[in-house]
Amino acid sequence: MKHKVVEIRSSRLFCGDYKKTLSQVKNVRLIITSPPYNIGSAGKREDGMRREGKFDRKSFSGINSYEDNLPEADYQEQQQRFLLWSLERLKSNGVIAYVHKNRHKDRKLISPYEWILPLVEQGHLKIYEEIVWDRGSTHNHDKGYLYPETERIYILCKPDAKPYFQNYDPDGVHKGMSDVWRIGRARNSFHDAAFPQSLAERIVMCYSKPRELVMDPHCGSGTSFIAAHANKRRFVGSELSPTHFKNARKRITEALQ
């Protein structure tokens, strides 16, 4: 079993389906996660055209290591179930930092609000904050649209919650941050769609306190584990892909030990 768990003091990462591996987890202060975006799966490019600055008309299907191509209605229902599952694991004043993006399909803009707002209207959650993550670059090149260089971080919580928050500014320039975070994309060879460690650290510092529990059900290459543990938070997470889990274990061990 040890090869399916990464454990460093009070932090653990499991290999498997989050619904099984994290089913008993409760009293989480912060859930930080970026689920698959349902942008399609494609064969690997052999011509090197996906390097930054190069045009690739097919790179809107940029995920190669796992299937990411559900019927859209099924995907949105899946995401609603995931958010409801996550809410059940929060402390009364905990939050979900849900990293997602606007997408285009069939010449239509699809916003995550399409599945978030029905949950608000049904009284399951409220939207506490929306952060625009300016990545400064994109691998989505379709000449039919503006090239998207931003993603969103939706801070979600229970309807009556008063979330903990500190306006943490790592640079000290404004003595607090705005709702636009300009952080370049991750230079991470371990995962197709990793987010930067500095992004995860900002979320951890803004919405949790030392020794509190942070969780990531879609841990990918381990960025959230490293960000939480390095800043004295407890962490628990899960990664479905054995390949990504293996890479995360290597990366976490090198970063933290």
Beta strands, then each sheet from edge to edge (+ up, - down):
strand 1: 5-8
strand 2: 11-15
strand 3: 28-33
strand 4: 90-100
strand 5: 103-105
strand 6: 108-110
strand 7: 126-134
strand 8: 150-157
strand 9: 180-182
strand 10: 213-216
strand 11: 234-239
sheet 1: 1+ 2- 11- 10- 3- 4- 8+ 7- 9-
sheet 2: 5+ 6-
end
